[in-house]
Amino acid sequence: MAADGLQLFGELNAEVFSASGFVVLSADNDPLATVEWQQLSGPPLHLLAAHTQAIGFDLPASGQYELAILATTASGAQRQLRFTLEALASSDENRAAIRLDHMATERGRVSLRVDSDTSKIITDIVWEQLAGPTVNDIEYQADVTAGPLHSAFFAAPEVDSDEVMVFAATLTFDDGATASDKVYVGINDAPTDRRGIFTQNEQFVTTDMQPYRADSPWAQALKRCVYTNLLTDSCSFAELPLIGMQTQHPDIDTILDKTLVSHPWMGDRFAEFLRQSATAEDMLNLLRGVTAIVISYDIRPSFYWVRTGAIYLDARNFWRTPAERDTLNTAPDYRSNFGDELQFGIYWRYVKNNQYYYPQPALAESQRNSRDLAQSEAALAWLLYHELAHANDFFPPAAWAGIDSNQTPLSYFQRNPANSTRLDSFYPLQSAALAGLAQVSFGGASAAVEQRQFTPAQAADEFSADIAPAYYAYYTEREDFATLFERFMMLYRLNVSADAGVIGQDDNPDALLTWGQRDRINQDSLQARTAFVVERILPQLNVAQLQSQLPGPQPLRAGVSWYDFAALTEQSGVLLRLNRATSEQFRPPLQQPLADHHLRY
């Protein structure tokens, strides 16, 4: 369909409850600069990407949906297109839904997922590209080993003008019936500078970022200085200062004025967290150490970057509804398989009332679950404590008043060593073996022969005798610093404990523990290191007094499953056994959750 210089891609007839979507492109050589999708009539739709050239949504009811597109081209021309989508009732129980139709940046990451709301078992899924620039090296992923391929991941091809790709997935059910769906993915011919600080790190970021508050006094600086393929150098503090250089007492409005998002709902959820979380006061203080907050669907994993002074947050920590989750890129963390060649893993999790706090069980994408605020807080609080510890490591409160606004975040750091360097000097970790192994587990280094022979018992002996809060602390001194702060704040502020466990990776389906400990952060040998960190980030806290009030470390029983909470802390001689049949469906994946993406300065 085409009108007024706009070309629409998508299906104008669909079944109720199906996933639908559209892409709009310029019909001539004048590319689109801004787009606004509006719903004019029909049952309400959740248009969560109405500022982009593509929208995707589920159809909640049968009927006619009238929509309009208001667009501005690069030359300033105004264009409009109206169309009607008709949703028809269907009695066919064999349905497929690919989510989500969306816009991607050339060379940017794309993820697609297909599901069915039928109670039938899906036995096979076949993906196919139907139209558009050919995509090479598509990675397909099953939800379970040897299962059907629910997800597809790839990098959008390079293009000379905006394009549209069309994909289809065909599902086969256990009774032999089939169902298919199509999805539309637009590719933006994005301006890119090969000298850019993101592109040099092989990151090609979305061009659909916008200040959460359009009228923010920092709107233009946010667009230019923190998350764009054209950014070639750090902006000065005069153009985008630390929040702590603006004010010692920021409120939520101050923070939201410095927030850049790929979808407006992400800013909404961030604002909700800042207003309602028990950590809110801490976060307002800690956010003084950043120039900006960036939340985007294509950030994975989250990270802090001294090059810009901003934190970059993976939006999967913010979603509350299935529709919000659908907008996210779900490509696996590129580090997911690091350390697979080792005989052990040193895992961690957060627990409260002797049950999972984070990661959270029973949130499989196929179940289309929602999350409440408490679950959202559990996903976000630890991450923000960690990333903001990095920010306040490079730019501690004691430094803000003396920073020259003509400097950039990077130039300041190059002249002023971070506190984590001092931590490593005063309270160094001792295990050279674990420091080397951490480069395998977190940095992707190839394991040497002796590292592949390192046993779970050896790892337990090394770790338990040292003063690291977590295995991740051995990766860099920066991670040691941030993890100490994160663990302390989660225990102090939220009464949430961290478990650490050494688990063998060979022939260990029940994840039986070699060694484990809860609340290691308050072990006597770690207290001085912890106090050094916390006092430099939040000097108003009386850390020694707080440490005297917090619970001490508790051993977790060896030979018991990581998932059997009752038996792990059982002090009697009776060994409780894991009931795999009832527990397996509630297990989060056994992995070493990671916090940060590490970019070159």
N, C-alpha and C positions, 0 to 999 in steps of 0.2 A: 504494500500500500504506500502511495506517495502523494504528497500535497504540499504546496507552499515551500518547495525546496527541501522538504524533509522526506526521508524514506524510513518506513516502519517495517521491522521484521518481527514475526511472531504469529501465533495462531489466533484467529478471531472467534473460533468456536472451540469450546473445551468442556470437559465434564466437571460437575460440581465436586468439590473436595480435592481436585487435582492441583498440581503445581503448574503455574502459568508464568509467562514472562514475555518481555518485549525489549527490543533494542532500537534506538533511533540514530540515524546517521544523516549527515548532510547529503543532499542529492546532487550537489555540484562540487566545485573545488574550493568552496568557502567553508572550512571546517567549523564545527560547533564549539563555541567557547563556554556557554552556560546552558543548562537545561533545567526545566522544572516540570515535573509530572503532576497533574492534578486529577483527582477523581471528582466528576461532576454529578454522578447519580449511581444508584445501585447499592447493594449491601456494602458496608464499609470494608475496605481493603487496608492491609498494613503495607503501605508504600515506604519502606524503610531506607530506600536509596533514591528518593525522588529528585535529588540534585545531580544524578549521574545520567549517562546516556542509556542505561539499562535498568529495568526493574524486574523483580521476581516476587511472586507471592502465591499463597494458596487461596483457592476460591471457596469461600465459606458457605455459599448458598446458590441455588439456581436463580437465573434471572439475567438481566442485561446490566452491564457495567459500562458507563460512559466515561471516557478519560480524555484528557487534553494534554498536549505537550506545548510548552512555551519555551522557545529557544532563541539564543542570540549567537550569531556567527562571529568569527574572528574579525570580520570587517565591521561588525556592529549592526548587521541587519537583523530585524526581528522576524521570527517565523512561528507559525502555529499549525497544529494538526489535531483534529478531533477524531476519535474512533470509538466503536462500540464492541465490546467483548460479550459474547453470549455464553453463559454457563448452563449446560443441560443436565438434567438428572439422568442417572444411569443405574441400571440394575446389575451391571456386570461387576462381580466381586473381584475379578482379576484386574488389578490396577497397579500401575507403576508411577512413581513421581521422582523426577530428577530435580535436585535443588543445588544451586540456585542460578537462574538466569542473572547475569551481572556483567559489568564492564571491567576489563582488565587492561593493564598497560603492557605494551609490547615488551617482551622478555620478563614480564612480571609473572608471579606465581598464580596458578589457577587450580582450584579444587572443585570437584563435582561429586555428588553422592546420590545414589538411587535407593529408594526404599519402597515398600508396599504396605498398605494398612490392612491387608488381608491376614487372616489367621493361618493361612497356608504357609508351608515351609518353602523358602526359595532354595532351589537346588543348583541353579546356574544363572549367571549374568554375563551377557555379551555386549560390549561397548562397540560403537562404530561412529566414525566421523562422516557426516553427510555433506557438509558444505564448508566453504571458507578456506583460508590458508592452511596448508597441511601441517599438522602437529607431529613432530617426531619425539621419540623417547617418552611416551606416556607411561607413567607408573600406575599400576592397578593394585589395589589393596583389599584384602578380605578383613572382615571383622574378627574372624577366628581362623586358626590354622587350617588350610586346605578348604576354606569355605568359599562361597560365591564372592565375586569381586564388586563390592558395594561402592568403592571409591576410586576416582581417577584423578591423578595429579600431573601437571605438566607446566612448562613455561610457555607463555604466549609467544607465537612467532613474531619476528620483526616484520613490519609492514611499511608501505610508503604513504598510505592514507588509512583512515579508519575502516575497519573491516568487521565482518560478522562470521563467527564459526557456529556450526550446528552439529550437535552430537545426539546420538540415540543410544538407549540402553534397552535390551530385551531381557526380561526375567522369565525363567522357567520354574514352575512350581512342582511340588511333589506329586501332583495328580496329572502332570503333563501339560497343563494349561500354560499359556504365555500371556505376557502383558508388556507393552512398550511405552516409552515416553521420549520426548525430545526436549532439548535445552538450547538456548541461544546465549552465546558469549561474545560480547563485543570486544574489539581490540582497539585501543586508542593509540594513534600514531603520535607518541609523546615526544616532545622536545627533550633531548638528552645531551648532557655534556660528558664526554668520555673522561674528562678530568675531574668529574664530580666526586665528592667524598663518599657518596653512596655507591655510585656506579663502579668506582675503583674497588669497592668491596663486593662486587658482583651482586649488588642489590638494585633492582629496578622497581621503584616504589610507585604506588598508585598516584594518579594525577587528580583524584577526586577528594583530596583533603580540603577541609575548610575549618576556619576558626569556629569553635563551638558557639561563640557569641560573635555574630557578624559585626556588631558595633563596638567590639573591643578596641581600645586604643592601641593594642598590640597586633591587630589583625594582619596588617601588611608585613610586619616583621615575622610573625608566625608563618605566613605563607612563604617567605623568602629564606628564612634562616634555619629551619630545623628538619624539614622532611620533603625534599624535592630532588629530582634527578638533575637539576641545574646548579645545585649548590656546590661551589668549588672551594670554599674556604669558610672558616668560622666567622660569624658576625661579631662585632665588638659588643661589649657590655653597654655601650651607649645606645646601640640599636635594640638590643634585647638583654636587659640586665637580669641577674638573679632576682628572684622574688624577694630574697632577704636584703638586697640592695635597694629595693623599692620601699619596703616597710618591715619593721620588726614584728608587726602584729597583723598578718594577712587574715582576711576573712574568706569565706567561700567564694564570694564574688571576685576577689582578687585572683584566686586560683583558677576559676573558670574563664577569666579573661585571658589566661595564659595557656589555654587548652586547645589543641588542634585535633580534629577527629576525621575519620573517613565516613562515619555515619552519625547523624545527630543523636540516635538512641544511646550511643556510647557515652556522650557527654551527659545525657540524662541520668544514666546509671552511676556515673562518677559523682555527679552532684548528689544523688540519693545516698551514696556511700558516705560522702563527706558530711552530710546532714544527720545521718542516723547511726553510723558505726560507733562502737565503743572506742575505736581508735582515732576518732575524728580530731581531737585536740593534738595528738601526736602528729598526725599527718599534716595538719596546717603548719605546725612548727617545722617539720622535716622538709616540706615542699619549699621552704624558703631557700633551700640549697640548689634549686634548679632554675633554668631560664624558661622552660616550657614543659608541658605534659603532652605527649603525643600518644593517641590511642587509635589503632587502625586494625582493620580486618586482615592485613597482609603482614603484620609484625609477628614473627614467631621465630625464636623465643623473645621474650622481653629483654630489655637491656638499658643500661645507662651509658651515655657516651660523653666523655669530657670534651670531645671535639666541638660539640654544640652546647654542652651544659644541660641538655634535656634528657628526660627519661622517656623511653619508648615502650609502651605497654601493649601486650597481646590482648586483643579484645575478648578472647575466650574467657578471660577472668571476670568479665562484666555481664555476660548475657543472663537474662532472666526467663525469656520465653523461647519456645522452639523457633519462632520466626526470627528473633534476634540471632539465635545460634546459626540459622541457615545462611546468614550473610557473611559468616566467617570463613577464612581460608583454613582448611583442616589438614593441610599437608603435614606429615610427621616432622617433628623436630629433627633437623639434619644430624643430630648427635645420638639419635635413638639407639643405634647399634654399636656405639663406641663401647669398647671393653668386653664385647661378646667373646673374645678369644681368651679372656682370663677365667680362672677357676672360681672366682668369687665376685660378689658385689657387696658394697657397703651401702645399705639402703636407709632411707629416712622417711618419716611421715609425721604428721601432727595428730595427736589424740586428745580427746576430752571425755571425761567420765568413762575412761577405758574403752572407747570406741573411736572409729575413724572420725577425724575432723577434716583433714586434708591429706591426700587426695580423696575425693568423694566417690563412694560406691553408687551403683545403680543409676548412672547418668548416661547410659549408652545412647548414641544419637538416634538409633532406630526406635527407641521408646518414646521419642518426642516429649520428654519431660520438661517441666518448668523448674526453676529454682526460686526459693524465697530469699529474703534479704540476708538471713543468717548463713545460708549456703554461699551466697555471693560474697559476704564478708570473709568467710573461710577461704575462698579462692583468692581473694585480693589482699587481705591484710598482710600475710607473710611476705607476699611479693613486693608490696610497697615498702614494708620495713627494709627489705633487702636492697631494693634498687635505690631507695632514698638514703640508705647507709652509704652506698657508693658516692652519691652526690655530695653528701656531707663529709665524706672522707677527702674528696678533692677540694671542696669549698666549705670548710667548717665554720660554724657561727662566729668564732673569734676573728675570722678573716674578712667578713663581708664589708665592714666599714672602711677597710683600708684598700679595697680593690680599685685600681685605676680603671675608669670606665672606657678608656681608650684601648685597654687590653681585650683580648678574646679569651674565652675559656681555655683554649689550648695554650696560648702564650702564657697565661697566668700559671697553669699547671707546670709548664716547662721550667718555670723559675721557682716554683714553690712545691717541694715534695709533699705527697699525700701523707696523711697520718698512718695509713696502712704500712708505709715504708718504715716508719718509726716503730710500729707494733712488731714488725718482723725483726727489727734490730734489738728491741728490748725483750721480747718474749717469743723467740723463734720456735717454730715446730722442729721436732727432732728427727723424724723418720724420713731418711733419704729414700728408703724403699717405697713408701707410700707417695712421696712427692713424685717419684718417677712413674709409678703406676697411675697416678691421677692424670698424667699427660696422656695416657692411653684411654682411660675411662671418660675424660672430659675434653681432651684436645684432639683425639683421633689418631694419636701416634701409634705406630705399629709396635706390638709387644715383642720384646726380646725373648729369647728362649727361657732365661731365668725368670722373667716376669710371667710367662705362661705357666711356669712350674710353681709359682707362688701359691700356696694352699690357703684355704679359708682359715685354718688354724693360725698360720703365720700372719695373715692379715689381721686377725683378731688380737694377737699378741702385740703387734706393732701399734695398732690403733688404740687399744685400751691403755697402753703404757704412755701414750703421748698426750698432748694438751690441745688437740684440735676439736672443735665442736662438731665437725662433720667431715666426711671424706672429701667433700668438695673444697674444703678449706685448704687442702694441699695443692689445689690447681694453681692458684696465684695468691699472693699476699693480699690482693684486693678482695678476693672471695673469702679469705680467712676473716678479714675485718668485717665484711658485710654480714657473714653468717653468724659471727658472735653477736652482733647487734640484733639481728633478726630473731635468733633463738631466745635471747634475753627478753626482748619486748613482747614476744608472743606469750611467754610464761608469765611475765609481770602484768601485762595489760589485759590479756584475755584468759589467763589461767589455762593455757593450752600447752601441753607437754610435747616435746619432740622425742621420738624414738629413733635410735640408731641400731642397725642390725647387720652383722656379717653373715651372709648366706651363701652357701656353695651353689654354683650354677650348673654343676654336672649331676645328672640323675637325681634331681631333688624336686619332684613335682609338687610336694606339699610345702616347699620353702621352709624347711626345718632350719632353725637358727643355730649357728655356730657360737655366736656371742651377741649379746644385746644389752642395751642400757636406755633407760628413760631419764629425762631431765639431766643429761650430761652437762648442760650449760652451767649448772650450779655446783659442779664438782669443785672441791677445794682447789685443785691444781689449775682450774680454768678461771677462777674468780678474778684474779689480778688482771688477766688479759681482757676479760669481759669488762671490768670496770674501766680500764684504759680506753676502750672503744666508746662505751656508753657516755662517759663523762665528757668526751670531746664532741659528741653529737648532741646530747641533751644535758648540758651542764647543770641544769636546774634539778636533776634527779640526784637523790642521795643513794648512790648505788650500793654502798656497803650495807646500809640499813635495809634496803630492799632485798639484797642477797640473803641476809640473815632471816628474812621472813618467807622466802621462797622454798619450795620443797627441794630436798637433796636428791641426788641421783639414785635410781632404783634399778637393780639388775633385772634383765629379762631372761627367762629360763632357756638354757641351751637344749637342743633336741626337740623343741616344740615349734609348731608352725607359726610363722610370722602372722598368720591370719587368726590364730586362736587366742584372742585377747585374754580370756579367763585363765587359760593355762599358763600364759606367759608370765603372769604376775602371781600365780598360785604359789603359796608358800608351804603347803603341806607336801607330804611325800607322794601324794596321788598324782599321777601324770594324766591330765585330761587329754583326750585324743580329738583331733580335728574331724568333724563330720563333713567330708568333702561334698557330699550330695546336697547338703543344705547351705553350705557356706560359699560355694564356688560362684554362684550367681551374684553374690554381693561383693566380690573381690574387686577392688581397683587393680589395675595392672601392676605387676611387680617390676618396678623400674627405679632407676636413680633419678628422681625429678631434678631438673636443672633450672637455674634461674636466669642465666645471662647469655646473651649473644656477645661475642668479643670481636669488635671491629678494630681495624688498624687506626691509630691516631692520625 
